[in-house]
Amino acid sequence: MAVRKEREDLWWMSKAWEDYLYWQEHVPANVDTVNSLIENIRRTPWTGLGKPEPLIGDLKGWWSRRITLEHRLVYRLFDMDKPAKGQARPQKITVIQVAQCRYHYTR
């Protein structure tokens, strides 16, 4: 399960990054939607665009949002310590980890 860190607070699992690249090549409008959803997740992780819903079963702890009627963005959030320059204590950041952004729920 490789992870691509686009930013310190946004990590893409390899399958999700492949999905994102697919959208860039084949349906650029979906890239705009995914980007909007990610920005909305940063502001309001559990409410907002795309009808956020918690997943159950094997995907418990993950959430999904609609990209289209067929496709979902599957993500989770977790807190992590980030070393802070010149400070004794690290600062907390919330990381968004994206598992997929194409099709329905697979992991």
C-alpha positions as CSV (number, residue, x, y, z in Angstrom):
1,M,0.0,0.0,0.0
2,A,2.2,2.8,-1.3
3,V,1.3,6.3,-0.3
4,R,2.0,9.5,-2.3
5,K,2.3,12.6,-0.2
6,E,1.2,15.5,-2.4
7,R,1.2,17.9,0.6
8,E,1.9,17.2,4.2
9,D,-1.8,17.0,4.9
10,L,-2.9,15.1,1.7
11,W,-1.8,11.5,1.1
12,W,-2.9,9.4,-1.9
13,M,-2.8,5.7,-1.8
14,S,-1.4,4.3,-5.0
15,K,-4.8,3.2,-6.3
16,A,-6.3,6.6,-5.6
17,W,-3.5,8.4,-7.4
18,E,-4.0,6.1,-10.5
19,D,-7.7,7.0,-10.4
20,Y,-6.8,10.7,-10.2
21,L,-4.4,10.5,-13.1
22,Y,-7.1,8.6,-15.1
23,W,-9.5,11.5,-14.5
24,Q,-6.9,14.0,-15.6
25,E,-6.5,12.2,-19.0
26,H,-10.1,11.1,-19.6
27,V,-12.6,13.3,-17.7
28,P,-10.9,16.6,-16.5
29,A,-14.2,17.8,-15.1
30,N,-14.0,15.0,-12.5
31,V,-10.6,16.3,-11.4
32,D,-12.2,19.6,-10.7
33,T,-14.9,17.9,-8.6
34,V,-12.3,15.8,-6.7
35,N,-10.3,18.9,-6.0
36,S,-13.4,20.8,-4.7
37,L,-14.3,17.8,-2.5
38,I,-10.8,17.7,-1.0
39,E,-10.9,21.5,-0.3
40,N,-14.4,21.0,1.3
41,I,-13.1,18.1,3.4
42,R,-10.4,20.4,4.8
43,R,-13.0,22.9,5.9
44,T,-15.8,20.5,7.0
45,P,-14.7,16.8,7.1
46,W,-18.0,15.3,8.0
47,T,-20.5,17.6,6.2
48,G,-20.7,19.5,3.0
49,L,-20.4,18.7,-0.7
50,G,-20.8,15.2,-2.1
51,K,-23.2,13.8,0.5
52,P,-20.5,12.6,3.0
53,E,-21.3,9.3,4.6
54,P,-19.3,7.1,7.0
55,L,-18.6,3.6,5.6
56,I,-19.3,0.4,7.5
57,G,-17.9,-3.1,7.6
58,D,-14.3,-3.5,6.4
59,L,-14.3,0.2,5.5
60,K,-15.3,1.4,9.0
61,G,-13.3,4.6,9.7
62,W,-13.4,5.7,6.1
63,W,-15.9,8.2,4.6
64,S,-17.2,8.6,1.0
65,R,-18.4,11.6,-1.0
66,R,-20.0,11.5,-4.4
67,I,-18.0,12.6,-7.4
68,T,-20.8,11.5,-9.8
69,L,-23.7,9.0,-9.4
70,E,-21.2,6.2,-10.3
71,H,-18.0,7.3,-8.6
72,R,-17.0,8.1,-5.1
73,L,-14.1,9.7,-3.2
74,V,-13.1,7.4,-0.3
75,Y,-11.1,9.0,2.4
76,R,-10.2,9.1,6.1
77,L,-8.7,11.7,8.4
78,F,-6.1,11.2,11.1
79,D,-4.1,13.5,13.3
80,M,-0.3,13.4,13.2
81,D,2.5,15.2,15.0
82,K,4.5,17.5,12.7
83,P,7.9,18.7,14.0
84,A,7.7,22.4,14.5
85,K,10.8,24.5,13.7
86,G,12.1,26.3,16.8
87,Q,9.4,24.8,19.1
88,A,9.8,22.2,21.8
89,R,6.5,20.5,21.0
90,P,5.4,19.2,17.6
91,Q,2.3,20.7,16.2
92,K,-0.7,18.6,15.3
93,I,-1.9,18.4,11.7
94,T,-4.9,16.6,10.3
95,V,-4.0,14.4,7.3
96,I,-6.5,13.4,4.6
97,Q,-5.7,10.0,3.2
98,V,-7.5,9.2,-0.1
99,A,-8.1,5.5,-0.8
100,Q,-9.9,5.9,-4.2
101,C,-11.6,8.4,-6.4
102,R,-13.1,6.1,-9.0
103,Y,-16.0,3.6,-8.9
104,H,-17.7,2.5,-5.7
105,Y,-16.1,1.2,-2.6
106,T,-13.1,-1.2,-3.1
107,R,-10.0,-1.4,-1.1
